[in-house]
Amino acid sequence: MTLFIYEHLTSGALSDKPYSPDLMHEGNAMLQAICTDLVALGHRLTVMRDARLNNDFYIQAQIELLEICDVGQYQAAWQQALSHYQLFFIIAPETNGVLAQRTQELERYNKTILGCNSTSIQLCSDKLACFKHLQQYALPTPYTQLAEDWRNDSKQTNSHWVVKPRDGAGCEDTYRFNSAELEANLPDLIKNHPRQCIVQPYIEGQNLSLSLFISDRSIELVSINVQHIDIMDQKLNLLNCKPHQAGFLDETRALALAKSIHATMPGLWGFVGIDLIQTQDRLWIIDINPRLTSSYAESAMREHMNPAIPLHQNLTHRLPAHYE
């Protein structure tokens, strides 16, 4: 059975708009990585592809390419996919609800989604709601509030703060300010971000992430990653992510944290990323990414095995009985 692989940024969904080369590069890297790994395991794939992008990699027998030139063609191709395919693997940003919307649409069509359900995606995509959820279960995560509430909160005593969109992905529009800078920038932040900004205390520590594969039967720790994050002109930027860095975090502790999170969010399935900051006394949960993350595209991720093997092994368990 053919897997339909959908990566939003490269799919042609943005074919009527100028695109960010950096974001397109990140989306393309994840798409190329998962396609390479699945083809190596014998799978046939179908991919939607913005006609403005290079297609050299995808000209091979195992991958059917649907070239998209405009939005009308994109919409027609997506509707055709909903009619002709059962298995879908979605890579999309949480921003503006894109990942949740695509997943909800597939759920309405009773498709087999090789990823998290829409309920868990919506919870993880809303960083304020996710904070409240984790707090409810006493899981360690930075105190989070809307930017407009920060000024009136006299209990806040930190010297530095992180400001980011409530539904952002990665380091998108993420800044570090001291209290005076945040006070000065607050009006523009609120005005320029209709999706709302959140404020969290800045935590100094080691930036890590977990690459997980969650199935109905188990949670597999694919990799412990070290994230190298730069701050330039107050903006946070992810420079790179180095996989398989088990020396920075005990694997038993990492798995225990992942299991604690999953116990509160049973809709997490497939590839999931968890961003962490490790301090001397605590492991802070910063973000839960209910999708494949950019760390998957790092070449070092393949040093020990094909990282798509867990997905390959769990395909038949995900399919309806009449497709097995």
SEVEXLUM-369936 format. One record per residue: residue number from 1; y, x, z of N, C-alpha, C in turn; residue in three letters. Coordinates in steps of 0.2 Angstrom, whole numbers. Layout:
VOKE	NUM	Y	X	Z	Y	X	Z	Y	X	Z	Ala
...
END
This chain:
VOKE	1	-6	4	0	0	0	0	6	4	0	Met
VOKE	2	11	3	-4	17	6	-5	22	5	1	Thr
VOKE	3	25	10	4	30	10	9	37	10	6	Leu
VOKE	4	41	5	8	48	5	6	52	8	11	Phe
VOKE	5	55	14	9	59	18	13	67	16	11	Ile
VOKE	6	70	14	16	77	12	15	82	17	20	Tyr
VOKE	7	86	21	17	91	25	20	98	22	18	Glu
VOKE	8	101	19	23	107	15	21	113	19	17	His
VOKE	9	114	25	20	120	28	17	119	30	9	Leu
VOKE	10	112	32	8	111	34	1	108	29	-3	Thr
VOKE	11	107	23	-1	104	17	-4	108	14	-10	Ser
VOKE	12	114	16	-10	118	12	-15	122	7	-12	Gly
VOKE	13	121	5	-5	125	0	-2	133	2	-2	Ala
VOKE	14	134	8	-2	141	11	-2	144	13	-9	Leu
VOKE	15	140	10	-14	142	12	-21	149	10	-24	Ser
VOKE	16	152	6	-20	159	4	-22	164	7	-18	Asp
VOKE	17	162	12	-14	167	15	-9	166	23	-10	Lys
VOKE	18	171	26	-8	171	34	-8	166	35	-2	Pro
VOKE	19	162	40	-2	158	42	4	160	48	7	Tyr
VOKE	20	158	49	13	159	55	17	153	60	15	Ser
VOKE	21	155	66	12	150	71	11	145	73	16	Pro
VOKE	22	148	73	22	144	75	28	139	70	30	Asp
VOKE	23	142	64	31	137	58	32	132	57	27	Leu
VOKE	24	134	58	21	129	57	16	124	63	16	Met
VOKE	25	126	69	17	121	74	18	116	73	24	His
VOKE	26	119	70	29	114	69	35	109	64	33	Glu
VOKE	27	111	58	30	107	53	28	102	56	23	Gly
VOKE	28	104	60	18	100	62	13	94	67	16	Asn
VOKE	29	96	71	21	92	76	24	86	72	28	Ala
VOKE	30	88	67	31	83	63	35	78	59	30	Met
VOKE	31	81	56	25	77	53	19	72	58	16	Leu
VOKE	32	75	64	14	71	68	11	65	71	15	Gln
VOKE	33	67	72	21	61	74	26	56	69	27	Ala
VOKE	34	57	63	28	52	58	29	48	57	23	Ile
VOKE	35	51	57	17	48	56	11	43	62	10	Cys
VOKE	36	45	68	11	41	74	10	35	73	14	Thr
VOKE	37	36	72	21	31	71	25	26	66	24	Asp
VOKE	38	28	60	22	23	54	20	20	56	14	Leu
VOKE	39	23	59	9	19	60	2	14	65	4	Val
VOKE	40	15	70	8	10	75	10	4	72	13	Ala
VOKE	41	5	66	16	0	62	19	-4	57	15	Leu
VOKE	42	-2	57	8	-5	53	4	-2	46	2	Gly
VOKE	43	4	45	5	7	39	4	11	38	-2	His
VOKE	44	12	32	-5	16	30	-11	22	27	-8	Arg
VOKE	45	28	29	-11	34	26	-8	39	23	-13	Leu
VOKE	46	43	19	-11	49	16	-15	55	17	-12	Thr
VOKE	47	60	20	-15	67	22	-12	72	19	-17	Val
VOKE	48	77	16	-13	84	14	-17	88	20	-16	Met
VOKE	49	92	22	-22	96	28	-22	102	27	-26	Arg
VOKE	50	108	29	-22	114	29	-25	114	33	-32	Asp
VOKE	51	116	31	-37	116	34	-44	121	40	-44	Ala
VOKE	52	126	41	-39	130	46	-39	127	53	-36	Arg
VOKE	53	121	52	-33	118	57	-29	112	61	-34	Leu
VOKE	54	111	67	-32	106	71	-36	99	68	-34	Asn
VOKE	55	95	67	-39	88	64	-39	83	69	-40	Asn
VOKE	56	84	75	-40	79	80	-42	72	79	-38	Asp
VOKE	57	73	79	-31	68	79	-27	63	73	-28	Phe
VOKE	58	66	67	-30	62	61	-30	59	60	-37	Tyr
VOKE	59	59	64	-41	56	64	-48	49	66	-47	Ile
VOKE	60	44	62	-44	37	64	-43	33	58	-43	Gln
VOKE	61	27	58	-44	23	53	-46	22	48	-40	Ala
VOKE	62	22	51	-33	21	47	-28	27	42	-25	Gln
VOKE	63	33	44	-29	39	40	-26	42	36	-32	Ile
VOKE	64	43	30	-31	46	26	-36	54	25	-34	Glu
VOKE	65	58	27	-39	65	27	-37	69	21	-41	Leu
VOKE	66	73	18	-37	77	12	-39	84	15	-39	Leu
VOKE	67	87	17	-45	93	19	-45	98	14	-45	Glu
VOKE	68	103	14	-41	108	9	-39	115	12	-42	Ile
VOKE	69	118	8	-46	125	10	-49	131	6	-46	Cys
VOKE	70	129	0	-44	135	-4	-41	132	-9	-35	Asp
VOKE	71	137	-12	-32	135	-17	-26	130	-22	-29	Val
VOKE	72	132	-25	-35	128	-31	-37	120	-28	-38	Gly
VOKE	73	120	-22	-41	113	-20	-42	109	-18	-36	Gln
VOKE	74	113	-16	-31	111	-15	-24	108	-21	-21	Tyr
VOKE	75	112	-26	-21	110	-33	-18	103	-36	-22	Gln
VOKE	76	103	-35	-28	98	-37	-32	91	-33	-31	Ala
VOKE	77	92	-27	-30	86	-22	-28	84	-24	-21	Ala
VOKE	78	88	-25	-17	86	-27	-10	82	-33	-10	Trp
VOKE	79	85	-38	-13	81	-45	-13	75	-44	-16	Gln
VOKE	80	74	-40	-22	68	-39	-25	63	-35	-20	Gln
VOKE	81	65	-31	-16	61	-27	-11	58	-32	-6	Ala
VOKE	82	63	-37	-4	60	-42	1	55	-46	-2	Leu
VOKE	83	55	-47	-9	50	-51	-12	43	-47	-13	Ser
VOKE	84	44	-41	-14	38	-37	-17	34	-32	-12	His
VOKE	85	38	-31	-6	35	-26	-2	34	-29	5	Tyr
VOKE	86	29	-26	9	27	-28	15	29	-23	21	Gln
VOKE	87	28	-17	19	30	-11	24	37	-8	23	Leu
VOKE	88	41	-8	28	47	-6	28	49	-1	33	Phe
VOKE	89	52	5	31	54	10	36	62	11	35	Phe
VOKE	90	65	9	40	73	9	39	76	15	43	Ile
VOKE	91	81	18	40	85	23	43	92	20	41	Ile
VOKE	92	96	19	47	103	16	46	107	17	52	Ala
VOKE	93	113	18	52	117	19	58	118	12	62	Pro
VOKE	94	119	13	69	120	7	73	127	4	72	Glu
VOKE	95	131	8	69	138	7	68	139	0	64	Thr
VOKE	96	143	-4	67	144	-11	64	138	-15	63	Asn
VOKE	97	133	-14	67	127	-18	67	123	-17	61	Gly
VOKE	98	124	-12	57	120	-11	51	112	-11	52	Val
VOKE	99	110	-7	57	103	-6	58	100	-13	61	Leu
VOKE	100	103	-16	65	101	-22	68	101	-28	63	Ala
VOKE	101	106	-28	59	106	-33	53	100	-32	48	Gln
VOKE	102	99	-26	46	94	-25	41	87	-27	45	Arg
VOKE	103	86	-25	51	80	-26	54	79	-34	55	Thr
VOKE	104	84	-37	57	84	-45	58	82	-48	52	Gln
VOKE	105	84	-46	46	83	-49	40	75	-48	38	Glu
VOKE	106	73	-42	39	66	-41	38	61	-45	43	Leu
VOKE	107	64	-46	49	60	-50	54	60	-57	51	Glu
VOKE	108	65	-60	48	65	-67	46	60	-67	40	Arg
VOKE	109	59	-62	36	55	-62	30	47	-60	33	Tyr
VOKE	110	46	-60	39	40	-58	42	37	-51	39	Asn
VOKE	111	41	-47	38	39	-40	35	36	-36	41	Lys
VOKE	112	32	-31	39	30	-26	44	35	-20	44	Thr
VOKE	113	38	-20	50	44	-15	51	41	-9	55	Ile
VOKE	114	42	-3	52	39	3	55	45	6	59	Leu
VOKE	115	47	2	64	52	4	69	53	-1	74	Gly
VOKE	116	59	0	78	60	-5	84	62	-12	81	Cys
VOKE	117	61	-16	86	63	-23	84	71	-24	85	Asn
VOKE	118	73	-30	83	81	-30	83	83	-31	90	Ser
VOKE	119	80	-34	94	82	-35	101	84	-28	104	Thr
VOKE	120	79	-24	104	80	-17	107	85	-13	103	Ser
VOKE	121	86	-14	97	91	-11	93	98	-13	95	Ile
VOKE	122	99	-20	96	105	-22	98	107	-20	105	Gln
VOKE	123	102	-19	109	104	-17	116	106	-9	116	Leu
VOKE	124	102	-5	112	104	2	112	110	3	108	Cys
VOKE	125	112	-1	103	118	0	99	124	-2	103	Ser
VOKE	126	124	-6	108	129	-8	112	129	-3	118	Asp
VOKE	127	133	2	118	133	7	123	135	4	130	Lys
VOKE	128	139	0	130	141	-4	137	135	-8	139	Leu
VOKE	129	132	-12	135	127	-16	137	121	-11	139	Ala
VOKE	130	120	-6	135	114	-1	137	115	2	144	Cys
VOKE	131	121	4	145	123	7	152	121	2	157	Phe
VOKE	132	123	-4	157	122	-10	162	114	-11	163	Lys
VOKE	133	111	-10	157	104	-11	157	100	-6	161	His
VOKE	134	102	1	159	99	6	163	101	7	170	Leu
VOKE	135	107	5	171	110	5	178	105	0	182	Gln
VOKE	136	104	-6	179	100	-11	183	93	-9	185	Gln
VOKE	137	90	-4	181	84	-1	183	84	6	186	Tyr
VOKE	138	90	7	188	92	14	192	90	20	188	Ala
VOKE	139	91	20	182	90	25	177	96	29	177	Leu
VOKE	140	96	36	177	102	40	177	106	40	171	Pro
VOKE	141	112	37	171	116	37	165	124	37	167	Thr
VOKE	142	128	40	163	135	40	166	138	33	166	Pro
VOKE	143	143	32	171	146	26	172	150	25	166	Tyr
VOKE	144	150	19	163	153	17	157	157	11	157	Thr
VOKE	145	163	11	154	168	5	155	172	5	148	Gln
VOKE	146	175	-1	147	179	-1	141	185	3	142	Leu
VOKE	147	188	6	137	194	10	137	200	6	141	Ala
VOKE	148	201	0	139	206	-4	142	205	-5	149	Glu
VOKE	149	199	-5	152	198	-5	159	199	1	163	Asp
VOKE	150	199	7	159	199	13	163	205	14	167	Trp
VOKE	151	211	12	164	218	14	167	218	10	174	Arg
VOKE	152	215	4	174	216	0	180	210	2	186	Asn
VOKE	153	206	7	184	201	8	189	203	14	193	Asp
VOKE	154	205	13	199	207	18	204	202	22	207	Ser
VOKE	155	195	20	206	190	23	209	188	30	204	Lys
VOKE	156	190	30	198	189	35	194	192	42	196	Gln
VOKE	157	189	47	197	192	53	200	190	59	195	Thr
VOKE	158	186	58	190	185	64	186	191	67	183	Asn
VOKE	159	190	74	181	196	77	177	195	77	170	Ser
VOKE	160	189	76	167	188	75	160	184	69	158	His
VOKE	161	185	66	152	182	60	150	180	61	143	Trp
VOKE	162	175	57	141	172	56	135	174	49	132	Val
VOKE	163	177	49	126	179	42	123	175	42	117	Val
VOKE	164	172	36	116	168	35	109	168	28	108	Lys
VOKE	165	166	26	102	165	19	100	159	16	104	Pro
VOKE	166	160	9	105	155	6	109	149	5	105	Arg
VOKE	167	149	5	98	143	5	94	142	11	89	Asp
VOKE	168	145	17	91	145	22	87	138	26	86	Gly
VOKE	169	137	30	81	131	34	81	133	41	81	Ala
VOKE	170	128	45	84	130	52	85	136	54	88	Gly
VOKE	171	140	59	85	146	61	88	152	57	84	Cys
VOKE	172	151	52	81	156	48	77	162	47	82	Glu
VOKE	173	168	49	80	174	47	83	173	48	91	Asp
VOKE	174	170	54	93	169	55	100	174	61	102	Thr
VOKE	175	177	60	108	182	64	110	182	66	117	Tyr
VOKE	176	184	72	119	185	74	126	192	74	128	Arg
VOKE	177	194	71	133	201	71	135	201	73	143	Phe
VOKE	178	207	76	145	208	76	152	212	69	154	Asn
VOKE	179	213	68	160	216	61	162	222	60	159	Ser
VOKE	180	227	65	159	233	64	156	233	63	148	Ala
VOKE	181	228	67	145	228	66	138	225	59	136	Glu
VOKE	182	220	57	140	217	50	139	223	45	140	Leu
VOKE	183	227	45	145	232	41	147	237	40	141	Glu
VOKE	184	238	46	138	243	46	132	240	43	126	Ala
VOKE	185	234	44	125	230	42	119	227	35	119	Asn
VOKE	186	227	32	125	224	26	126	227	20	122	Leu
VOKE	187	233	20	121	236	14	117	233	15	110	Pro
VOKE	188	234	21	107	231	21	100	224	21	99	Asp
VOKE	189	220	23	104	213	22	104	211	15	104	Leu
VOKE	190	214	11	108	213	4	108	215	0	102	Ile
VOKE	191	221	2	99	223	-1	93	219	1	87	Lys
VOKE	192	217	7	86	214	9	80	206	8	80	Asn
VOKE	193	203	6	86	196	5	86	195	-3	88	His
VOKE	194	195	-7	83	193	-14	84	186	-15	86	Pro
VOKE	195	182	-10	85	175	-11	88	175	-9	95	Arg
VOKE	196	180	-8	98	181	-6	105	179	1	107	Gln
VOKE	197	182	4	111	180	11	114	178	11	121	Cys
VOKE	198	173	15	123	171	16	129	173	22	132	Ile
VOKE	199	174	23	139	175	29	142	170	31	147	Val
VOKE	200	168	37	147	163	39	152	165	46	155	Gln
VOKE	201	163	48	161	165	54	164	161	60	160	Pro
VOKE	202	165	65	158	162	71	155	158	74	159	Tyr
VOKE	203	151	76	157	146	79	161	145	86	158	Ile
VOKE	204	146	91	162	145	98	160	138	100	161	Glu
VOKE	205	134	102	156	127	103	156	124	105	150	Gly
VOKE	206	117	106	150	114	107	144	112	101	140	Gln
VOKE	207	115	101	133	114	95	129	107	96	126	Asn
VOKE	208	103	91	127	96	90	125	95	84	121	Leu
VOKE	209	89	83	118	87	77	115	79	77	115	Ser
VOKE	210	76	71	115	69	70	114	68	66	108	Leu
VOKE	211	63	69	104	61	65	98	54	62	100	Ser
VOKE	212	54	56	100	48	52	102	45	48	96	Leu
VOKE	213	38	47	97	35	42	93	32	37	98	Phe
VOKE	214	34	31	98	31	26	102	27	21	98	Ile
VOKE	215	21	20	101	17	15	97	15	10	102	Ser
VOKE	216	10	5	100	8	0	105	3	3	110	Asp
VOKE	217	1	9	109	-4	12	113	-2	18	117	Arg
VOKE	218	4	21	115	6	27	119	13	29	117	Ser
VOKE	219	15	34	121	22	37	119	20	45	118	Ile
VOKE	220	22	47	112	21	54	110	27	58	110	Glu
VOKE	221	27	63	113	33	68	113	33	72	107	Leu
VOKE	222	36	71	102	36	75	96	39	82	97	Val
VOKE	223	45	81	100	49	88	101	54	87	107	Ser
VOKE	224	55	92	110	61	93	114	66	97	111	Ile
VOKE	225	72	95	110	77	98	106	83	100	110	Asn
VOKE	226	86	106	108	92	108	111	98	107	106	Val
VOKE	227	103	103	108	109	101	104	114	106	105	Gln
VOKE	228	117	109	99	123	113	100	129	109	98	His
VOKE	229	133	107	103	139	103	102	145	107	103	Ile
VOKE	230	150	107	98	156	110	98	162	105	99	Asp
VOKE	231	167	107	103	173	103	104	179	107	101	Ile
VOKE	232	182	103	95	187	106	92	193	101	91	Met
VOKE	233	199	103	94	204	98	94	202	92	97	Asp
VOKE	234	199	93	103	196	87	107	191	83	105	Gln
VOKE	235	189	84	98	183	80	95	177	84	96	Lys
VOKE	236	171	80	98	165	83	99	161	83	92	Leu
VOKE	237	158	88	90	154	89	84	147	92	85	Asn
VOKE	238	142	89	82	135	91	83	135	97	78	Leu
VOKE	239	134	103	80	133	108	75	126	109	72	Leu
VOKE	240	121	109	76	114	109	74	110	107	80	Asn
VOKE	241	104	106	79	99	104	83	93	108	83	Cys
VOKE	242	90	111	88	85	116	87	79	113	91	Lys
VOKE	243	74	111	86	68	107	89	63	112	93	Pro
VOKE	244	58	109	96	53	113	100	55	118	104	His
VOKE	245	60	116	109	62	120	114	60	118	121	Gln
VOKE	246	53	118	122	50	115	128	52	119	134	Ala
VOKE	247	54	125	133	57	129	139	63	127	142	Gly
VOKE	248	66	122	139	72	120	142	71	113	147	Phe
VOKE	249	65	110	146	64	104	150	56	104	150	Leu
VOKE	250	54	102	156	47	101	158	44	95	154	Asp
VOKE	251	39	96	150	37	90	146	34	84	150	Glu
VOKE	252	31	86	155	29	80	160	35	76	162	Thr
VOKE	253	40	79	164	47	76	166	50	72	160	Arg
VOKE	254	50	75	154	52	72	148	48	65	147	Ala
VOKE	255	42	66	147	38	60	145	38	54	151	Leu
VOKE	256	39	57	157	40	52	162	46	48	161	Ala
VOKE	257	52	51	159	58	48	158	57	43	152	Leu
VOKE	258	54	45	147	53	41	141	49	35	143	Ala
VOKE	259	44	36	147	40	30	149	44	25	153	Lys
VOKE	260	48	28	158	53	23	162	57	19	158	Ser
VOKE	261	60	22	152	65	19	148	61	13	144	Ile
VOKE	262	55	15	141	51	11	137	49	5	141	His
VOKE	263	47	6	148	45	0	152	50	-5	153	Ala
VOKE	264	57	-3	152	62	-8	152	64	-11	145	Thr
VOKE	265	62	-8	140	63	-9	133	57	-9	129	Met
VOKE	266	52	-14	130	46	-14	126	47	-15	118	Pro
VOKE	267	52	-17	116	53	-17	109	54	-11	105	Gly
VOKE	268	55	-5	109	55	1	105	49	3	102	Leu
VOKE	269	49	5	96	42	7	92	44	11	87	Trp
VOKE	270	40	16	86	41	21	80	45	27	83	Gly
VOKE	271	49	30	78	53	36	80	59	33	84	Phe
VOKE	272	60	37	90	65	35	94	68	42	97	Val
VOKE	273	75	42	97	78	48	100	82	46	106	Gly
VOKE	274	81	51	111	85	50	117	89	56	118	Ile
VOKE	275	96	55	119	101	61	120	102	61	127	Asp
VOKE	276	101	68	130	101	69	137	106	75	138	Leu
VOKE	277	109	75	145	112	81	147	109	83	154	Ile
VOKE	278	107	89	154	103	91	160	108	95	164	Gln
VOKE	279	109	93	170	113	97	175	108	100	180	Thr
VOKE	280	110	103	186	106	107	190	102	102	194	Gln
VOKE	281	104	96	195	101	91	200	99	84	196	Asp
VOKE	282	100	84	189	99	77	186	98	78	179	Arg
VOKE	283	94	73	176	94	72	169	97	66	167	Leu
VOKE	284	103	66	164	107	60	162	105	58	155	Trp
VOKE	285	104	51	155	103	48	148	110	46	145	Ile
VOKE	286	111	49	139	117	48	136	117	43	131	Ile
VOKE	287	112	43	127	111	38	121	104	37	120	Asp
VOKE	288	102	31	118	95	29	116	96	27	108	Ile
VOKE	289	93	31	104	94	30	97	87	27	94	Asn
VOKE	290	88	20	92	82	16	91	80	17	83	Pro
VOKE	291	79	24	81	78	25	74	76	33	73	Arg
VOKE	292	75	35	67	74	42	66	81	45	67	Leu
VOKE	293	81	51	69	87	55	71	88	61	66	Thr
VOKE	294	94	64	66	95	70	62	90	76	64	Ser
VOKE	295	88	76	70	84	82	72	77	82	68	Ser
VOKE	296	75	76	66	69	76	62	69	80	55	Tyr
VOKE	297	75	80	53	76	84	46	76	92	47	Ala
VOKE	298	76	94	53	77	101	54	70	104	52	Glu
VOKE	299	70	110	49	64	113	46	59	115	52	Ser
VOKE	300	62	117	57	58	119	63	54	113	66	Ala
VOKE	301	56	107	64	52	102	67	45	102	64	Met
VOKE	302	44	106	58	37	106	55	33	112	57	Arg
VOKE	303	35	116	62	32	122	63	25	121	65	Glu
VOKE	304	23	116	69	17	115	72	12	110	68	His
VOKE	305	16	105	65	12	100	62	17	95	58	Met
VOKE	306	14	91	54	18	86	50	20	81	55	Asn
VOKE	307	27	80	56	29	76	62	28	68	60	Pro
VOKE	308	26	67	54	25	60	52	18	58	53	Ala
VOKE	309	14	62	56	7	60	57	6	55	62	Ile
VOKE	310	10	54	68	10	48	72	11	42	68	Pro
VOKE	311	16	42	64	17	36	60	11	34	56	Leu
VOKE	312	8	39	52	3	38	48	-3	35	52	His
VOKE	313	-4	38	58	-10	36	62	-9	29	64	Gln
VOKE	314	-3	26	65	-2	20	68	-1	14	63	Asn
VOKE	315	-1	16	56	1	11	51	-4	5	52	Leu
VOKE	316	-11	6	52	-15	1	52	-15	-4	58	Thr
VOKE	317	-12	-1	64	-11	-5	70	-5	-9	69	His
VOKE	318	-1	-8	65	5	-12	64	5	-17	59	Arg
VOKE	319	0	-16	54	-1	-21	49	-4	-28	51	Leu
VOKE	320	-2	-33	48	-6	-40	49	-13	-39	47	Pro
VOKE	321	-18	-43	50	-25	-42	49	-27	-42	42	Ala
VOKE	322	-24	-46	38	-26	-47	31	-23	-42	26	His
VOKE	323	-19	-37	29	-17	-31	25	-21	-25	27	Tyr
VOKE	324	-25	-25	32	-29	-19	34	-35	-18	29	Glu
END
